[in-house]
C-alpha cells in the first residue's frame, strides 16, 4: 500500500512498505541554521498556543508588529531590532535638541518700525535791496553760485563706510535714493513747473502717500501739509524757469540711529534763473535768481532699501526773494527783477551757507545780499 507521500504509481522499486527508514530524505541538503530561523518574519505558534479556538497559526517577528518579536534564543537582539532601536534613539535625541535650542535661544520678535509723518518749515526770504536782473549767464557769474556745479553733479556722495548693522552696499543704496529724491524734487522741469508730482511720489514710503497727496491737493502752512516741504515748484502763471542749468551745492551725511534704521541728512542750496511767466511778463522780461536752501532728513529701514523708497521725516526750507505776505506753502512766487525791499525783517539769512549752521529765521527772513565771487588770482610774473 502506498504511503500518502508516495507517488500515485507507488513507491519506487526497491523500497517497500515498512522501509521508511530507508527512504532518502529529499531535504537532507537544506540546512536551516540559527541565523536563518531568527531572521524569519513569521514564526509558528507552539501546540499549546494554538489550543485556543480561532487562534492564528503563526506570529509576526517584525519589531513593528503589536505582538513584538520572538525572544531570541541567545538573548542578543537581532539586526532589525538593533536598527530599530538606533532609529528611535536618534529621533529622540534630535527632538530633545530642537526643544532645548528653542527654549534656550528663542527668536526675538522684530520691533515694528512706525513711519513718521513729515514735519516741514518753509520760510520766505524778502530782498534786502532791489532784485538784480539780467541774462542767466551773467547773473550766475556774479555771486556764490558761480562756483556751484550744474544739476545733479552738484549733489556729491560722501565717503561710504559700513555701520554696525548696515553694509557698505546698504549705505550706498540709502545715499543714492536720497540723491534721486533731491534730483526729482528739485531739478525735474515738470515738477518745477507744477505740472507733475509722480517723480517724487514714487520714491516715498506708502505710509506717507496720504499726507503727500493732501499736501499737493490742499497745501497748508500747518507744518504738515506744505507742498514746498516735499518739493520745489513755482506758481504757474507767475514765474517760469529761464535756464534749465540749475546751480547746486551741498552735502550728504548718514548715520545709523538704531539697528533697524539708517538716517541720511542733506543740506543743499539750489539757485534757479527765473523770469515772469508770459501772462505777467513785464516789458523788460529780465531774468533774476531765486535761491532755495533745503535741509532734509530721510530715514530708511530694510524694507525701504529693498524697494528703493524713503521716508522724508523733516524739511527746513529757506527760499527767496519773495514777499513776506506771500504764502509759500503751495508754491514759490519769485519777485521779478527790479522789485525793491518789501519789508524790514529780522537779521539776514544766508541760504548760500549750505553745509554750515544756519541762522534761524522767523516767519519771514531777509535774503542776504549775494557777495560777488572772488576774482581769479593771476599767477605771479
C-alpha positions in Angstrom: 0.0 0.0 0.0 1.4 3.4 -1.0 2.1 5.9 1.7 0.4 9.4 1.5 3.7 10.9 0.4 4.3 8.3 -2.3 3.7 9.0 -5.9 0.4 7.8 -7.5 2.2 4.7 -9.1 3.5 3.6 -5.8 6.9 3.8 -4.3 9.9 3.3 -6.4 11.3 -0.1 -6.9 13.3 -1.5 -4.1 11.5 0.5 -1.5 8.7 -1.4 0.1 6.3 -0.9 2.8 7.9 -0.6 6.2 11.1 0.7 4.7 10.5 4.3 5.6 13.8 4.4 7.4 15.5 3.6 4.1 13.6 6.4 2.2 16.0 9.1 1.0 15.5 12.5 2.7 14.9 15.0 -0.1 15.6 18.0 2.2 18.8 16.5 3.5 20.9 19.1 1.7 18.9 22.1 3.1 20.3 23.4 6.4 18.3 25.8 8.5 20.9 27.4 10.7 20.1 29.6 13.7 20.6 32.9 11.8 18.1 31.8 9.1 15.5 30.9 11.7 16.0 34.1 13.7 15.6 36.2 10.5 12.2 34.7 9.6 9.3 37.1 9.5 6.8 34.5 10.6 7.1 32.0 13.5 4.7 29.1 14.1 2.9 29.1 17.4 3.5 26.2 19.7 0.9 23.5 20.1 -0.2 25.0 23.5 -0.5 28.5 21.9 -2.7 27.0 19.1 -5.2 25.3 21.5 -7.4 28.4 21.6 -10.3 28.4 19.1 -9.6 30.6 16.0 -6.1 31.1 17.1 -3.6 32.1 14.5 -1.1 29.5 13.4 1.8 31.9 13.1 3.0 35.2 14.7 4.9 38.1 13.1 8.5 38.5 14.1 8.7 42.2 13.0 9.7 44.7 15.6 6.8 47.0 14.4 4.1 44.4 15.0 1.9 44.7 18.0 2.9 41.3 19.4 6.6 42.1 19.4 9.4 39.9 18.2 10.0 36.4 19.4 12.6 36.2 22.1 15.8 35.1 20.6 17.4 32.0 22.0 20.8 33.6 22.6 19.4 36.7 24.3 21.2 39.1 21.8 18.9 41.4 19.7 18.7 40.7 16.0 19.9 43.1 13.3 16.5 44.6 12.6 15.9 45.1 16.3 19.2 46.9 16.7 18.5 49.2 13.7 15.0 50.0 15.0 16.3 50.9 18.5 19.0 53.1 16.9 16.5 54.9 14.8 14.2 55.6 17.8 17.2 56.8 19.8 18.3 59.2 17.0 14.7 60.6 16.7 14.6 61.2 20.4 17.9 62.9 20.5 17.0 65.2 17.6 13.7 66.1 19.2 15.3 66.9 22.5 18.0 69.1 20.9 15.3 71.0 18.9 13.3 71.7 22.1 16.4 72.7 24.0 17.5 75.2 21.3 14.1 76.6 21.1 13.9 77.3 24.8 17.4 78.5 25.3 17.6 80.8 22.3 14.2 82.0 21.3 13.9 84.2 18.2 13.4 87.8 19.4 10.3 89.3 17.7 11.2 92.1 15.3 10.1 95.5 16.5 7.6 97.2 14.3 9.0 100.5 12.9 6.5 103.2 12.8 6.6 105.6 9.8 6.7 109.2 11.0 4.8 112.0 9.1 6.7 114.8 7.5 7.2 117.9 9.6 8.2 120.9 7.5 9.1 124.6 7.9 9.1 126.9 4.8 10.5 130.4 5.4 10.2 133.1 2.6 13.2 135.4 2.4 12.5 139.0 1.4 15.0 141.0 -0.6 17.3 143.4 1.3 17.8 145.5 -1.9 16.3 145.7 -5.4 16.3 142.3 -7.1 19.1 142.2 -9.7 18.1 141.3 -13.3 19.8 140.3 -16.5 20.7 137.3 -18.5 21.0 134.0 -16.7 24.7 133.5 -17.5 25.6 137.0 -16.2 23.6 136.5 -13.1 25.1 133.2 -12.3 28.6 134.6 -12.7 28.2 137.4 -10.2 27.6 135.6 -7.0 28.5 132.5 -4.9 26.6 130.3 -7.4 29.4 130.9 -9.9 31.4 128.2 -8.1 28.5 125.7 -8.0 28.1 122.7 -10.2 25.3 122.3 -12.6 22.3 120.0 -11.8 22.8 116.5 -10.3 26.6 116.9 -10.5 26.3 119.3 -7.5 24.9 116.5 -5.3 28.1 114.7 -4.4 28.2 111.5 -2.4 30.3 111.3 0.8 32.9 108.6 1.6 31.0 105.4 2.3 31.7 103.0 5.2 29.6 100.3 6.8 27.9 100.8 10.1 27.3 98.4 12.9 24.2 96.9 11.3 24.2 98.1 7.7 26.6 97.0 5.0 28.5 99.2 2.6 26.0 98.3 -0.1 23.1 99.3 2.0 24.6 102.6 2.9 25.3 103.3 -0.8 21.7 102.4 -1.6 20.3 104.8 1.0 22.5 107.7 -0.3 21.6 107.0 -3.9 17.8 107.0 -3.0 18.3 110.3 -1.2 20.1 111.8 -4.2 17.4 110.6 -6.5 14.8 112.3 -4.3 16.7 115.6 -4.5 17.1 115.4 -8.2 13.4 114.6 -8.8 12.0 117.1 -6.3 14.4 120.0 -7.1 15.5 119.6 -10.7 12.8 117.9 -12.7 11.4 120.5 -15.1 7.8 119.3 -14.8 8.0 119.3 -11.0 9.4 122.8 -11.0 6.6 123.9 -13.4 4.0 122.5 -11.0 2.6 120.1 -13.7 3.9 116.8 -12.2 4.3 115.2 -8.8 4.7 111.5 -9.6 8.5 111.5 -10.0 8.6 112.4 -6.3 5.7 110.4 -5.1 7.1 107.0 -6.3 10.1 107.5 -4.0 8.1 107.8 -0.8 7.1 105.1 1.7 3.5 104.1 1.1 2.6 105.2 4.7 3.4 108.8 3.7 1.4 108.9 0.4 -1.8 110.1 2.0 0.0 113.0 3.6 1.8 113.8 0.4 -1.4 113.7 -1.7 -3.2 116.0 0.7 -0.2 118.4 0.6 -0.4 118.6 -3.2 -4.2 118.9 -3.3 -4.7 121.3 -0.4 -1.4 122.7 0.7 -1.3 124.4 4.1 1.3 126.1 6.3 0.4 123.9 9.3 3.8 122.3 9.4 2.5 119.0 7.9 1.0 119.8 4.5 3.2 122.3 2.8 3.8 121.2 -0.8 7.1 123.1 -0.8 8.2 121.0 2.1 8.2 117.9 -0.2 9.4 119.6 -3.4 10.3 122.8 -5.2 7.7 124.3 -7.6 6.9 127.7 -8.9 3.4 129.1 -9.1 2.0 128.6 -12.6 1.2 132.0 -14.3 3.7 133.8 -12.1 7.2 132.6 -12.8 9.0 130.1 -15.0 12.5 128.7 -15.1 14.6 130.7 -17.6 17.6 128.4 -17.6 17.4 124.6 -17.0 21.1 124.5 -15.8 20.3 124.9 -12.1 23.3 125.6 -9.9 23.6 123.2 -6.9 25.9 122.9 -3.9 25.6 121.0 -0.6 26.4 117.9 1.5 25.0 114.5 2.3 25.7 112.6 5.6 24.5 109.3 7.0 24.1 107.8 10.5 22.7 104.6 12.0 20.1 105.6 14.5 19.1 102.1 15.5 19.8 98.5 14.4 16.9 98.8 12.0 17.1 102.4 10.8 19.6 104.3 8.8 19.3 108.1 8.6 20.5 110.4 5.8 20.6 114.2 6.1 21.1 116.6 3.2 21.8 120.3 3.1 21.8 121.8 -0.4 21.4 125.2 -2.0 19.7 125.3 -5.4 19.9 128.5 -7.5 17.4 129.0 -10.3 17.3 131.6 -13.0 13.6 132.5 -13.4 11.6 135.1 -15.2 8.0 136.2 -15.1 5.5 133.9 -16.8 4.1 135.0 -20.1 0.8 136.1 -18.6 2.6 138.5 -16.2 5.8 139.3 -18.0 6.9 142.9 -18.0 8.4 144.7 -21.0 11.9 144.0 -19.9 11.5 140.3 -19.3 14.8 140.1 -17.4 15.7 137.0 -15.5 16.5 137.0 -11.8 18.0 134.5 -9.5 15.8 132.5 -7.0 17.6 130.6 -4.2 16.2 127.7 -2.2 18.1 126.1 0.6 16.7 122.7 1.6 17.7 120.8 4.7 16.1 117.3 4.6 16.2 114.3 6.8 15.5 110.8 5.4 15.0 107.5 7.1 15.4 104.0 5.7 14.6 100.6 7.1 15.5 97.3 5.4 12.2 97.2 3.5 12.8 100.8 2.2 16.2 99.8 1.0 14.9 96.7 -0.7 12.1 98.6 -2.6 14.2 101.8 -3.2 11.9 104.2 -1.3 12.4 106.6 1.6 10.6 108.3 4.5 11.1 112.1 4.5 10.7 113.0 8.1 11.7 116.6 8.3 12.3 119.6 5.9 13.6 123.0 6.7 13.4 125.3 3.6 14.6 128.9 3.0 13.5 130.5 -0.3 13.7 133.9 -1.8 13.4 136.6 -2.9 9.7 136.6 -2.1 7.3 138.9 -0.5 6.7 138.1 3.2 3.0 138.5 2.6 3.0 135.5 0.2 2.1 132.1 1.4 4.9 129.7 0.3 3.2 126.5 1.3 1.6 125.8 -2.1 4.3 127.1 -4.5 7.0 129.8 -4.6 6.4 133.2 -6.1 9.7 134.8 -7.0 9.8 138.6 -7.1 10.7 139.9 -10.6 13.9 141.8 -11.4 13.8 145.4 -10.1 11.5 144.8 -7.2 12.7 146.6 -4.1 12.6 145.6 -0.5 9.1 144.7 0.7 9.6 144.6 4.5 12.0 145.1 7.2 12.6 141.7 8.8 14.9 140.0 11.2 18.6 139.6 10.6 19.5 138.5 7.2 19.5 134.7 6.4 22.2 133.3 4.1 20.8 130.4 2.0 24.2 130.1 0.3 25.7 128.7 3.5 24.8 125.2 2.8 26.7 122.7 4.9 27.2 125.3 7.7 25.0 126.0 10.6 22.1 128.3 9.5 20.7 131.2 11.4 17.2 130.5 12.5 14.7 132.7 10.7 11.2 133.7 11.8 8.0 133.5 9.7 9.8 135.7 7.2 13.5 136.3 6.8 15.7 138.6 4.7 17.7 137.3 1.9 21.4 138.1 2.5 22.9 140.1 -0.4 24.9 137.9 -2.7 28.6 138.6 -2.4 30.4 138.7 -5.7 32.6 135.8 -6.4 36.3 136.3 -5.7 38.2 137.1 -8.9 40.7 134.5 -10.0 44.2 135.1 -8.7 46.7 135.9 -11.5 49.9 134.0 -11.3 52.9 136.0 -10.2 55.1 137.2 -13.1 
